Amino acid sequence: MQPSGVGAWRSGRRLVGAAIMLALIGVFFLLREHWEHLAGYWPYLLLLACPVMHLFHGHGHHGPRGSGPSDR
């Protein structure tokens, strides 16, 4: 006998999995139909990726080396 809530959790998990799969299928067909329009923007997206990576990469690592709690 299953504890109460396990069956509901499994059905909810299946519903989320089905929604994710439907979204992936939709994205695939959207990209497939509009690939010619999107392919022209790849160089600009690569150039835009550089400043975005500088903004979001490595924050919080500006202190001096060796100042962690394990060095005390």
C-alpha positions in Angstrom: 0.0 0.0 0.0 1.3 3.4 -1.0 1.4 6.3 1.5 -1.1 9.1 0.8 0.2 11.7 -1.7 2.7 9.4 -3.5 0.2 8.7 -6.3 -0.6 12.4 -6.6 3.1 13.3 -6.7 3.7 10.7 -9.5 0.8 12.0 -11.6 1.9 15.6 -11.1 5.4 14.6 -12.1 4.1 12.9 -15.3 2.1 16.0 -16.1 5.1 18.2 -15.8 7.2 15.8 -17.9 4.4 15.8 -20.6 4.3 19.6 -20.6 8.1 19.9 -21.0 8.0 17.4 -23.9 5.2 19.3 -25.6 7.2 22.6 -25.2 10.3 21.0 -26.7 8.3 19.7 -29.7 6.8 23.2 -30.2 10.3 24.8 -30.0 11.6 22.3 -32.5 8.9 23.1 -35.0 9.1 26.8 -34.5 12.9 26.7 -35.1 12.4 24.5 -38.1 10.0 26.8 -39.8 11.9 30.0 -39.0 15.5 28.8 -39.4 16.3 31.0 -42.3 15.4 34.1 -40.4 17.3 33.1 -37.3 20.5 32.0 -39.1 21.3 35.5 -40.1 21.5 36.6 -36.4 24.1 34.1 -35.3 27.2 36.4 -35.6 25.4 39.1 -33.6 24.4 36.7 -30.9 27.9 35.4 -30.6 29.2 39.0 -30.3 26.5 39.7 -27.7 27.5 36.6 -25.7 30.9 38.1 -24.9 29.7 41.1 -22.7 26.9 39.0 -21.2 29.5 36.4 -20.1 31.6 39.2 -18.6 28.6 40.4 -16.6 27.5 37.1 -15.2 30.7 35.1 -14.9 33.0 35.0 -11.9 31.3 37.4 -9.5 32.2 36.7 -5.9 35.8 35.6 -6.6 37.5 39.0 -6.2 39.0 38.4 -2.8 42.7 37.6 -2.1 43.6 33.9 -2.7 44.0 31.7 0.4 41.5 33.7 2.5 39.0 30.9 2.7 37.8 29.3 6.0 40.0 26.3 5.5 43.2 28.4 5.8 42.5 29.5 9.3 
